[in-house]
Amino acid sequence: MTRAVIKTLGVALVATLPMLASAQLTANVSLTTNYKFRGQDQDTSKVKAVKPALQGGFDYTFGESGFYVGNWNSSVDWLANNSLESNLYGGYKFKAGGLDLDVGALTYIYPGNANGNTTEAYIGTTFGPLSAKYSHTLSNDYMGFAGAKAGSGLKGRNTGYVNLAFAQEVAPSVTLKASVGFTRFASDIKDSGVPNYMDYSVGGAYDFGSGLSLGAAVVGANKKDFFGPVNSRV
């Protein structure tokens, strides 16, 4: 996660691979032209639209219990001496009325530079083509914005992020997707001059079957006057 306009498409090729006959363990791998997290580039080493990232991970579900754990990884370049983001997460999925609910926790780990390490709790819900998710920072800092590990005395805890999304199959194997998100920084981060901001994504995906899909989206965020090119649209 890091801190305007190039008008191109971010493209991702994704493969999902069942690892067991029961499908309790699955793996995924993808190649994307630009990894954006909440609308912001995760490669700040160059100012251009195409910044390829290799991504992949594993998910394990505990039978029909609703509990799951997983790991997801991506190449990144926004922290000194670090080139990897590794996510560890676990949660519980269940139904309540006509809603599908998901609660859990996720830790972002940057092995080469712990300043970015962040832990969040989340709750999400899906109803038909609509979904909503809220993530709340539990760790002392949020992606290093407060500089807690550097001894700033400030904290990023209680930073929140809400995302509203829409996904609908409009033709066989073709799904249109759109989302909008809002990051509300903790008071210590806001008081240091960092503004809250919104991000968006509009695109689609084609499912080739057998776990292989291709997606493309226009992704970006506002407040480019503060954050700079990392919030540009791609």
N, C-alpha and C positions, 0 to 999 in steps of 0.2 A: 504494500500500500504506500503510495507517495502523495507528495503534494504536487478569437483564436481560431484560424479555422482551416483544417485540411480536410477536404471532402472526399474521402474514400471509404471503402468498406473493410471492416475487420472480418476475416474469414477464418473458420475453424473446421478442421476435419477431425471427427471424433470416432473412436472405436471402443465398443463395450464388449468385454469378453467374459462369458460365464466360466468360472473356474471349477465349479462342482456341479454334478447333475442336479442337486437340490437348488442350485442358484443362490445358495446362502452366501457364497463368496464370489464377487465379481471384480473385474479389473477394467480400467479405462485408460486410454492414452489419446492425446490430441496434439495437434500442431496448429497454433493460431498466429495470425499475422501481427497482432498487437494485443497483449494482455492488459486489459483495463480492469481495475478494481474500484467499484463504486465511482465509475466515470473517469478515473485517473490512471495515466500510464504507469506501468510497473517497470519500465525501462526508461530511465532519464538520461542515458548515456548519449543519446542522439535525438535530434529534433526532426523526426520524419514519421510518416504514417506507418511504414512497414518496419516492425520490430519483432521478428519471429520469436515465439516462446514455445518450448516443449513442455507438455503437461501430462500428468497421469496420476493414478492412485488406485486404491482398493477400498471396497466396501464389504462389510460382513453383517448379515442380518441373523438374529437369533431365532430361527424358525418363524413361527407365526406369533411370537410374543409381542412384536412391535419394536423391540429394542434393536439398536444397530450401533456399530462403530465404523470408523473409516479413517483413511489417510489420503491426502491429495497434495501434489507437489507441482511447482512450476519454476522455470528459470525466471529470474528477475535481475534488475540492475538499478536499484535506487538507494541502497545502503552501502557505505564504504566497506570494502573487504567481504562482501557477501554477494552470492549469485543464485541463491536458492531460497524459495519460500516453501515451507512444509507445514501442512495443516493437519491437526489431529482433532477428531470430533467424535461425539457419541450422543445418542438421543433416543427418544421414544415416540413412535407414531401410533396414533389411535383415531377413532371416529367418535364424534359427538354430534348427535342429530344428523344433519346432512353435510357436516363439515369434516374434512380430513385435517387433523391437527398434528403438529410436529414440535416437540420441545427438546432442547439439548444445549450443549456447550461446545465451543470450538476454540482451539488455541492456534494462533499463527506463530510459527517459529522461523527465525532467520539465523541459521547456524553460525554464520560468520560475523554477525553483529546483533547482539541481543537487545540493542536499543529499540528495535522495531517489534519485539515480541509483545503479543496482545492476546488476551483471553476475553471471549464474549459468551454470554448466554443468549439464547434465541427462542422465539416462539413463532410458528408459522401456521397458516391455515389456507386450505384450498377449497373452493366451491366452484365446480364446473371449470370453465376456462380462466377463472379469476383466482389470484392468490395474493396473500399479504404476509410479510415477515418483518418482525422487529428484532434487532440485535442490540444488546446492552453491554457495554464494556465493564468487566469485573476487575481487570488488572490495573495496576497503578498508572499505567500510561496507555495511550491509544496510538499505535504505530509511531511512537517516538515524538509526536507533536508537542507534548509537554516537556520533553527533555528530562523525565524523571530519573532515568538511569544515569544521566550525565550530571546529576546533582543539582538540578534547577530548583528543587523544592516544590515544583508544581506537579499536578496530577491530571491524568486524562480519564480517570475512572468516571463512569456515568455518561460518557459519550454514547449517543444513541443513533441508530440508523434504521429507517423504515423504508421498505420497498413494496410497491404495488405492481403486480405483473398480470399480463394477459397472454394466453397461448391458446390458439385454436387451429385445428386441422381444417384447412379450406379446400383441399383436394387430396386424393390418395397420396400419402407419404409426404405431403407438403403442410408445414405448420407455420403460421404467422405468429410473431412474438413481439411484445412491446412492454416496457417497464419504465417506471419513474421512481427515483429514490431521493431521500433527504437525509443528510448527515447533520446532526446537532451536536456540536462539540461541548465538552465539559467546560464549566465556567473558567477554570484556570487557563485553558487553551484559548477560549474566546477573549478573555481579558488581555491575552498577549497579542491580540490583533488578528487572529485567524478567524475568518468568517465561516458561518454555516454555508452549505451549498447544496444544490440539487444536481442529480445526474439522470441520464435517460438512455434508453436503448430501443431501437426499432429495427426489426429484421425478420429473418425466417430460417427454416431448416428443411432439408430434404432427407428423408430416411431411406437408405438403400436396402435396408433389411440386414439380417445377420449381425446386428450391432453396429453397423457403419452408417454415419450420417455426415452431412456437410451443412454448415451454417454460415450465414453472413449477417452483419448488423452494422448500423450506424450508431456509435456510442460516444457520449461526451458528457460534459458538465459545465455549469455556469461558474461565475466568479473567476474567469480567466485572467482578469486584471490583477488578481492577487496570486493565484496558483501558477499562472504562466501556461506554456505549451502543453503540460501534462494533462490539462483539462480540455484540450482541443478535441474536436469531433473527428472520429475516424470510423 
